[in-house]
Amino acid sequence: MDAKKIREDFPVLQREISGKPIVYFDNACMTLKPRQVIQAMNEYYENYSACVGRSIHKLGNEATEKYENARKTIAKFIGAKKEKEVIFTRNTTEGINLLANSLNLQKGDIVLASDREHNSNLIPWQILGKKKGIERRIVKSKPDETFDIEGFKNMMSKDVKVVSIIHSSNLDGYTLPIKEIVDIAKDNKALVILDAAQSVPHKEVNVRKLGVDFLAFSGHKMLGPTGTGVLYGRYDLLENLNPFMVGGDTVERTTYDSFRLLPPPEKFEAGLQNYASMIGLAEAVRYLDRVGRENIEKHEKELSRFITGEMQGMDGLKIIGVQDPELRGGIISFEIDGIEYHDVAIMLDDQANVMVRSGQHCVHSWFNARNIPGSVRASLYLYNTKEDAETFIEALKTITKLR
């Protein structure tokens, strides 16, 4: 994989700021967009900007064909059995909220999760607990911050109806042993919801091989446009779910007193959709397929291995979360003793155009449970290079000397 060649497809990476190139290490939050994705979106707006599935004129038919082809492309990308198992959403957050509000959970039912869930897989279940009396239980990590599979096994019971869990953590990039988790959940007849926002963009993820019932991810973390996401669900389960948003395009027929819903996925996609962006997301998927996610995963680990090795010799710098770069993928969270995490991020940006994230990364619960105020997070992707990593390391060396 030639990261330098890949960079040529990204207009923003051709920029210089204050005479220096951009080192973009904030990919866990938002990835940059290649011109192929931008062009696919512009083509919709310029050539066939019409309603999908409603209008039967030539432009409407062309828009419908492109939109449904996008669904097929994305279904194949994640190994779905059929394209009708793919629901278009705005992001991972909407997908999980859809499930929390559509699954028929009752008082006393238990939802099980890890202790490193994103707020999007925490708050919906907390709200549901207050509304319906469900209980959310947390599997605590082992002392080395890896997943406690034995603890998880011991917490499973017939009252656990849902295991809603992250695949790869946006905190430190650690990937949980999902296949083992799914097997244990299935032995107890629990549904499995997988938050795959940080895994689908970076590694091969096949819903049938993993055996998950539902899976959600976001387009903006995988070269796609903002406001795009996907919820995968087993078709037999989707058929029996009631949508929590209804309106145009979700119904086959209405009277003043009744309505009849369309089958999945239409019944979950209320109102006019973000057609251009979903077509753009399909183009992002095709781009990732051409590069190969196995190549992306390997590339990120190589850079992470190098950065981790260089960090280990820096006075006052501590990596947060799982320590082994082989388990962390392309995310490195860290703190520098004596320098506030936001200040570190500002200095990296000011000194070398190194752009990172600082804070608690929407995993406030994990940080607060450990009395850690926050961290600096560097997150890598396919267009990052060894030169980017070296620039980052040199800037960190300068900053650590300020302690």
C-alpha positions, -999 to +999 in steps of 0.1 A: +000+000+000+014+033-011+002+060+014+020+087-005+002+079-037-031+077-018-026+112-004-028+126-040-065+117-040-072+140-010-075+177-019-071+189+017-037+171+020-024+192-008-027+223+014+001+239+034-006+260+065+020+285+075+043+269+050+040+234+065+021+203+054-009+190+073-004+160+096-039+148+102-041+125+132-078+130+141-092+101+121-111+085+149-133+116+150-135+123+112-117+111+082-108+132+052-126+128+019-110+117-014-120+135-046-138+104-059-163+107-030-167+144-036-172+139-073-198+112-068-219+136-046-215+164-071-226+142-099-259+136-081-265+173-076-254+183-111-270+155-132-299+137-115-309+156-083-344+141-079-364+121-054-357+084-049-385+058-049-412+084-054-409+099-089-411+078-120-396+102-144-361+097-159-342+117-133-361+100-105-354+065-119-317+073-123-315+086-087-333+055-074-310+032-093-279+049-079-292+050-044-302+013-043-269+003-059-253+022-030-272-001-006-260-032-025-224-020-024-225-014+013-243-047+020-216-066+002-189-046+020-200-059+054-211-094+043-248-089+047-270-117+032-292-092+013-292-054+007-326-051+025-307-058+058-290-024+053-308+006+068-294+041+060-290+064+090-272+096+098-245+079+119-238+051+144-256+071+171-289+071+152-286+033+146-282+025+182-309+049+193-332+033+167-326-001+182-330+011+218-364+026+209-376-003+187-366-035+206-394-046+228-375-047+261-394-050+293-389-042+330-362-064+345-345-072+311-307-067+312-285-050+286-249-060+290-219-039+278-182-032+283-169-004+305-155+014+275-186+022+256-190+054+236-218+077+250-239+067+220-240+032+234-244+043+270-270+071+272-298+055+251-299+025+275-297+047+306-327+066+293-345+033+285-338+022+321-355+052+335-385+048+311-390+011+312-370-003+341-345-022+321-311-027+338-277-020+322-248-040+336-211-034+328-183-058+323-153-043+339-119-045+322-090-065+335-062-047+352-044-044+318-076-028+303-083-058+280-117-074+280-126-098+308-141-127+288-145-149+320-162-120+338-185-116+309-193-153+308-202-151+346-225-122+341-246-138+314-280-152+323-315-157+309-323-122+319-297-107+296-317-099+265-292-077+247-254-075+246-247-040+231-210-036+228-182-018+211-160-036+185-129-014+185-127+013+211-123+049+201-105+054+234-074+034+226-082+013+195-084-019+214-105-045+196-127-068+218-128-106+212-162-103+195-165-138+181-161-152+216-185-127+230-211-135+204-208-172+210-214-168+247-243-144+241-259-169+217-256-197+241-278-176+264-302-166+236-293-129+239-293-105+209-259-089+200-256-052+189-222-042+177-209-006+176-185-009+147-178+027+141-141+022+147-137-012+131-155-012+098-132+016+084-100-002+094-104-039+091-124-067+075-158-069+092-182-096+081-216-096+099-223-133+090-189-145+101-192-126+134-227-138+140-240-104+152-277-096+150-272-059+145-243-037+136-240+001+133-213+023+118-207+058+104-197+070+070-177+100+082-151+078+098-144+059+066-138+085+039-175+091+035-197+123+038-209+136+072-245+127+081-242+091+068-244+059+086-256+023+084-275+000+106-273-037+096-299-061+110-309-097+104-339-094+081-361-117+103-354-094+132-360-062+113-394-075+101-406-077+137-392-044+148-414-013+150-398+020+138-395+049+162-397+074+133-425+072+107-438+093+079-432+096+042-417+066+025-423+043+055-458+033+047-475+014+019-510+028+026-529+050+050-565+060+059-576+085+084-577+057+109-550+032+099-517+026+082-497-002+067-459-001+070-436-010+041-411-039+047-375-032+058-355-012+051-381+014+039-401+013+072-370+026+091-361+054+066-387+081+073-388+111+050-366+123+022-331+109+026-295+122+021-293+107-013-261+124-025-242+115+006-253+078+006-241+076-030-209+092-018-206+067+010-208+039-016-180+055-035-159+056-002-166+018+002-154+012-033-123+032-025-116+012+006-122-021-013-096-011-039-070-003-012-079-034+008-088-032+045-063-058+054-036-035+039-051-005+059-050-025+091-014-036+085-003+000+076-019+015+107-003-011+130+031-004+115+028+033+122+014+027+156+042+003+165+068+030+154+051+058+174+046+037+205+083+027+204+094+063+202+070+074+229+084+049+254+116+069+257+099+102+264+101+115+300+066+121+315+046+106+287+022+078+295+000+058+270-036+055+282-055+022+280-042-010+264-004-007+260+004-033+233+002-016+199-006-050+183-039-048+202-045-011+197-046-007+159-042+029+148-052+048+180-027+061+206-041+080+236-016+095+260-010+121+286+021+142+295+027+147+332+026+184+341+010+196+308-028+198+303-041+176+275-057+205+256-025+224+258-006+195+242-031+194+213-028+232+208+010+231+208+011+202+183-011+222+160+007+254+164+042+240+161+038+214+134+002+213+120-002+180+138-040+177+143-051+155+172-081+152+195-080+161+232-105+155+259-125+124+271-134+113+235-171+107+243-160+080+268-165+102+299-176+072+320-143+054+315-122+084+323-143+094+353-142+059+367-104+061+367-101+097+378-083+106+346-092+141+334-086+134+297-060+125+272-045+134+238-055+110+211-036+104+178-056+083+154-042+071+121-056+061+087-045+050+052-031+083+040-008+088+070+029+083+064+061+075+082+070+112+077+038+122+095+047+100+124+082+114+125+069+150+125+046+141+154+073+125+174+097+154+169+070+178+181+063+157+211+099+156+221+099+194+221+068+196+242+080+171+268+111+192+274+088+220+286+078+200+317 
